[in-house]
Amino acid sequence: MITLQLFSTAGCHLCDIAIERVNTLPNAAQINLQIVEIGDDDLLVEQYGIRIPVLKFPDNSELNWPFEQHDILQKTAVATEEL
């Protein structure tokens, strides 16, 4: 199981698309997606406010929007190999 964090905020339509892309991956059953609401934390707003949605991987690397399913698959394959 791989845990990914998706930095998001309420009303972000791009974030909704990013969630759908993760949830419809062929390996979605192996992914624990944690949605991180940045609006409740000034530091997170400063760090991610103009970049969301952002996917963070177990190795602390990030994918900034726009990203496609093949980008996520490539990163999750690497993360799986490292486990």
CORPEGI-V515869 format. One record per pair of residues at least 4 apart in sequence whose C-alpha atoms are under 7 Angstrom apart, sorted by the first residue. I is the first residue (numbers start at 1). J is the second residue. D is the distance in whole Angstrom. If there is no record, write none. Layout:
I J D
I J D
This chain:
1 30 5
1 31 6
1 32 7
2 30 6
2 31 5
2 32 6
3 31 6
3 32 5
3 33 6
3 58 7
4 31 7
4 32 6
4 33 5
4 34 6
4 55 7
4 56 6
4 57 5
4 58 7
5 33 6
5 34 5
5 35 6
5 36 7
5 55 6
5 56 5
5 57 7
6 34 6
6 35 5
6 36 6
6 53 7
6 54 6
6 55 5
6 56 6
7 35 6
7 36 5
7 37 6
7 38 6
7 52 6
7 53 6
7 54 5
7 55 7
8 15 6
8 35 7
8 36 6
8 37 5
8 38 6
8 52 6
8 53 5
9 37 5
9 38 6
9 39 6
12 16 7
13 17 6
14 18 6
14 53 7
15 19 6
15 53 5
16 20 6
17 21 6
18 22 6
18 53 7
19 23 6
20 24 6
21 25 6
21 69 6
22 28 7
23 28 5
24 28 6
25 69 7
38 44 5
38 45 5
39 45 6
41 45 6
42 46 6
43 47 6
44 48 6
45 49 4
48 52 6
51 64 6
51 65 7
52 65 7
53 64 7
53 65 6
54 62 7
54 63 6
54 64 5
54 65 6
55 62 5
55 63 5
55 64 7
56 60 6
56 61 6
56 62 4
56 63 7
57 61 5
57 62 6
58 79 7
63 67 7
67 71 6
68 72 7
69 73 6
70 74 6
71 75 6
72 76 6
73 77 6
74 78 6
75 79 6
76 80 6
77 81 6
78 82 6
79 83 7
